[in-house]
Every structure is written in structure tokens, then in C-alpha cells.
Amino acid sequence: MKQRKIGDRLVGEIGLGCMGMSWAYGQGATTEDAHGVLNRALELGVNHWDTADLYGAGENEKLIGPVVRERRDEVFLATKFGNVYDKSLTNHQDQVEANVQWIVDGTPEYARRAIDLSLQRLGVDQIDLYYLHRVDPQVPIEETVGAMAEFVTAGKVKHLGISEVSAATIRRANAVHPIAAVQNEFSLWTRDSEEFELPVTKELGIALVPYSPLGRGFLTGEIKSLDDLAPDDWRRSNPRFQGDNLAKNLEIVEQVKTIASKHEATPAQVALAWVLAQGENIAPIPGTKRISRLEENVASAELELSSEELKTLSEILQPEGLRYPEFAMAYAKG
Ligand SMILES: NC(=O)c1ccc[n+]([C@@H]2O[C@H](COP(=O)([O-])OP(=O)(O)OC[C@H]3O[C@@H](n4cnc5c(N)ncnc54)[C@H](OP(=O)(O)O)[C@@H]3O)[C@@H](O)[C@H]2O)c1
């Protein structure tokens, strides 16, 4: 597979989001299945793996840890902190009473606890890319990144990243310590990083890692109604998957399918090929817990869309509904 650069490392242009193996999208994967996907990923050149301490409250890091340790030199390992699930760890006691799934803590004290817990769960000495998952509105980004820079000095972390951030935050963070990657939601139906954050990452030589590049699975055409989602699937709480919004958003998938059919490709492959075409600094991390879909997604790197098709896709209908439930939107583009 062709490669792209994050910091001083080359990674396969298609990465792997590990979240769904333990969290958010219905039943997770068994350990055996997850490890099968991870090992197949490396065979295919998919060496950029993305997790977070939030996913399954640490379970996702524990799940992938054994394969990471076994094949440490082959994997470019990214994890994140800041979205606090275990509220006993936070400094923000004022937020603990809030009845939400997770809160955000970007204090240096919390960061120092979080890095050691991630290293322990993963069972490694160093994380290749350590992200702040969300900006803490109560803590200047300079303070959080300042603490993260200590981890680089200590050898616990190789590169720093920030997630779900605005262009102004990228500049401020990068002034404290070089930022290797920005992870924002970016796909055919979430385009708001296109105008400001993508140009800033290109200007500063930072990789843009699009999360949910398949629109959380919606752009693949596999989700046609809420009945296609398990009762505990997080997407049921996402406004884009609800009621009239979902019905209207299906029109977007039809537009993607029209282009896919011309290439005998799948809508997932078109969605990923479009993301890859938005810049050489882009390294998406589609998530899957299945080998067949991993292989399908990898093949998207070979799909060449014409400039006319890319333009048609760029002008595609935009979705109805916010991309997160209200409480999480409060932290969007921090
Ligand atoms: N920084 C952040 O705040 C943030 C937020 C969300 C996600 N992320 C990261 O980004 C990664 C990817 O995002 P995501 O998982 O939310 O969304 P995504 O990659 O857009 O879509 C994943 C969903 O699509 C399905 N899928 C994958 N390939 C498919 C294919 N070829 N055909 C049909 N369905 C397919 C998966 O199901 P199966 O698993 O059943 O194949 C899963 O339900 C995550 O794993 C996580 O690491 C980061």
C-alpha cells in the first residue's frame, strides 16, 4: 500500500480505527476476531492503528495490546486521553454530577495519570502518537500540550496529536510543541474541517487523520433504518440516524452509489477514495471489526476517481441533523 507521513513515520494510507471492536457500535468483537483483523491489517500494510482510553473504558487498549506487543515495530500506535469515563480520575468535580457518558479533563494532573494508565493497559513503553481527545474548555490548550510535551521528553510518547479541534487551536498547540496529527471528523457528510482546519494542517506540515471517514458506517449503504442497529448501538443517539433525518440522509448514499456503480466499487470505497483525494497529508482510519471489510476498505486506495467525479462528490447533498448528541456538541471543534 502507498504510504503517507505522520511526524517522522510513514504509515499505510488506510489506517484502522479499533473503537468498534469494543465500544459504541453494538456487539464488539471477540478477542480472537479482533486479533485476526489486526494481524490481517499488518499483512495488508495497514499499520496505523487508532484507539483511545475512552473506548470500552480502557478495554479497547487492553484488547489490542497483545498484538501490538507481539508486532511492536510494525505498528504505528495511536491512543488518546481527555474524555474521562472513570470519573474517579478527574479533577473536574464540578462536572461529575452531570449525567453524561463522559466528561473532558485536560488538566496536566489528569494527563499525567492518563498516560501511565494507557501505557500499562497497552503493555508498551512508548506510544507513537498521543492525542488529546477533546479540548477542555476550562484549561488553555497551551497547558495541556505543555504537559503532553513532558511525555515526549520522558520517552513515553513519540508524537503529539489533538482531536476535534479548530484551526486556531491547531496553531496555538503547535506553537507549544510540534503537533504531528490532527484527528477531526471528516467525510463526505462531515465537511466542516475543509475550509479552515485542512488548509492549516497543510500549511504547518501536520497530518489530518479523518475519523469516522465512512460516516460511522452510514455512507456504506448498509444502514437503511434504525432497525439495522442493535438496541445498544450508540448511533441511535446520533441525530443524523434519527427519524426524518435518517430518511433524508439516505439520499446522500444514493449519490455515492451512483459513482460507485461506474467503477464496480462499493460506496465505502468511493467514500474513502474521496477522503484520500483531499490532500497528501490525509491518513484516514476507517473502523471495522471484520476482515472482509478491512480488505474492501484497503482496496479503496487503488480506486481512482476522475476530477469530475471528485467534484460531483464534493457537491453532494449535506446531511440533516447534528453529528453528535447535544452534550458532545459542546466539545466540538474546541
Ligand atoms: N477522535 C474522535 O473523537 C473519534 C470519534 C469517533 C471515532 N474515532 C476513531 O475513528 C475510527 C473510525 O471511525 P468510526 O468507527 O466512528 O466510523 P467509520 O470508520 O466511518 O465507520 C465504521 C462503521 O462502518 C462499518 N464498516 C466499516 N467498513 C465497512 C464497509 N466496507 N462496508 C460496510 N460497513 C463498513 C463498521 O462496521 P463493522 O465494524 O461491523 O465492520 C462500523 O460500524 C474509530 O474506530 C476510532 O478509532 C475517533
Ligand as a Chemical Component Dictionary entry (heavy atoms), coordinates in Angstrom:
data_LIG
# 
_chem_comp.id                   LIG 
_chem_comp.type                 NON-POLYMER 
_chem_comp.pdbx_formal_charge   0 
_chem_comp.three_letter_code    LIG 
# 
loop_
_chem_comp_atom.comp_id 
_chem_comp_atom.atom_id 
_chem_comp_atom.alt_atom_id 
_chem_comp_atom.type_symbol 
_chem_comp_atom.charge 
_chem_comp_atom.model_Cartn_x 
_chem_comp_atom.model_Cartn_y 
_chem_comp_atom.model_Cartn_z 
_chem_comp_atom.pdbx_ordinal 
LIG N1  N1  N 0  -11.346 11.390 17.776 1  
LIG C1  C1  C 0  -12.608 11.106 17.962 2  
LIG O1  O1  O 0  -13.337 11.817 18.667 3  
LIG C2  C2  C 0  -13.181 9.900  17.307 4  
LIG C3  C3  C 0  -14.586 9.728  17.214 5  
LIG C4  C4  C 0  -15.070 8.590  16.570 6  
LIG C5  C5  C 0  -14.189 7.644  16.031 7  
LIG N2  N2  N 1  -12.838 7.832  16.166 8  
LIG C6  C6  C 0  -11.862 6.875  15.598 9  
LIG O2  O2  O 0  -12.115 6.742  14.193 10 
LIG C7  C7  C 0  -12.292 5.384  13.868 11 
LIG C8  C8  C 0  -13.249 5.248  12.700 12 
LIG O3  O3  O 0  -14.470 5.905  12.947 13 
LIG P1  P1  P 0  -15.852 5.145  13.203 14 
LIG O4  O4  O 0  -15.582 3.734  13.562 15 
LIG O5  O5  O -1 -16.622 6.015  14.112 16 
LIG O6  O6  O 0  -16.620 5.260  11.820 17 
LIG P2  P2  P 0  -16.357 4.807  10.325 18 
LIG O7  O7  O 0  -14.992 4.344  10.144 19 
LIG O8  O8  O 0  -16.870 5.903  9.497  20 
LIG O9  O9  O 0  -17.393 3.590  10.190 21 
LIG C9  C9  C 0  -17.292 2.428  10.961 22 
LIG C10 C10 C 0  -18.554 1.639  10.778 23 
LIG O10 O10 O 0  -18.684 1.228  9.422  24 
LIG C11 C11 C 0  -18.746 -0.174 9.303  25 
LIG N3  N3  N 0  -17.919 -0.514 8.136  26 
LIG C12 C12 C 0  -16.570 -0.398 8.014  27 
LIG N4  N4  N 0  -16.173 -0.728 6.764  28 
LIG C13 C13 C 0  -17.297 -1.054 6.092  29 
LIG C14 C14 C 0  -17.538 -1.486 4.767  30 
LIG N5  N5  N 0  -16.551 -1.619 3.891  31 
LIG N6  N6  N 0  -18.824 -1.761 4.399  32 
LIG C15 C15 C 0  -19.834 -1.615 5.279  33 
LIG N7  N7  N 0  -19.670 -1.194 6.552  34 
LIG C16 C16 C 0  -18.410 -0.926 6.955  35 
LIG C17 C17 C 0  -18.225 -0.727 10.608 36 
LIG O11 O11 O 0  -18.882 -1.922 10.940 37 
LIG P3  P3  P 0  -18.076 -3.294 11.285 38 
LIG O12 O12 O 0  -17.135 -2.954 12.388 39 
LIG O13 O13 O 0  -19.151 -4.217 11.689 40 
LIG O14 O14 O 0  -17.384 -3.662 10.012 41 
LIG C18 C18 C 0  -18.615 0.381  11.595 42 
LIG O15 O15 O 0  -19.941 0.207  12.016 43 
LIG C19 C19 C 0  -12.783 4.753  15.174 44 
LIG O16 O16 O 0  -12.590 3.357  15.185 45 
LIG C20 C20 C 0  -11.965 5.480  16.199 46 
LIG O17 O17 O 0  -10.677 4.898  16.311 47 
LIG C21 C21 C 0  -12.335 8.940  16.782 48 
# 
loop_
_chem_comp_bond.comp_id 
_chem_comp_bond.atom_id_1 
_chem_comp_bond.atom_id_2 
_chem_comp_bond.value_order 
_chem_comp_bond.pdbx_ordinal 
LIG N1  C1  SING 1  
LIG C1  O1  DOUB 2  
LIG C1  C2  SING 3  
LIG C2  C3  SING 4  
LIG C2  C21 DOUB 5  
LIG C3  C4  DOUB 6  
LIG C4  C5  SING 7  
LIG C5  N2  DOUB 8  
LIG N2  C6  SING 9  
LIG N2  C21 SING 10 
LIG C6  O2  SING 11 
LIG C6  C20 SING 12 
LIG O2  C7  SING 13 
LIG C7  C8  SING 14 
LIG C7  C19 SING 15 
LIG C8  O3  SING 16 
LIG O3  P1  SING 17 
LIG P1  O4  DOUB 18 
LIG P1  O5  SING 19 
LIG P1  O6  SING 20 
LIG O6  P2  SING 21 
LIG P2  O7  DOUB 22 
LIG P2  O8  SING 23 
LIG P2  O9  SING 24 
LIG O9  C9  SING 25 
LIG C9  C10 SING 26 
LIG C10 O10 SING 27 
LIG C10 C18 SING 28 
LIG O10 C11 SING 29 
LIG C11 N3  SING 30 
LIG C11 C17 SING 31 
LIG N3  C12 SING 32 
LIG N3  C16 SING 33 
LIG C12 N4  DOUB 34 
LIG N4  C13 SING 35 
LIG C13 C14 SING 36 
LIG C13 C16 DOUB 37 
LIG C14 N5  SING 38 
LIG C14 N6  DOUB 39 
LIG N6  C15 SING 40 
LIG C15 N7  DOUB 41 
LIG N7  C16 SING 42 
LIG C17 O11 SING 43 
LIG C17 C18 SING 44 
LIG O11 P3  SING 45 
LIG P3  O12 DOUB 46 
LIG P3  O13 SING 47 
LIG P3  O14 SING 48 
LIG C18 O15 SING 49 
LIG C19 O16 SING 50 
LIG C19 C20 SING 51 
LIG C20 O17 SING 52 
# 
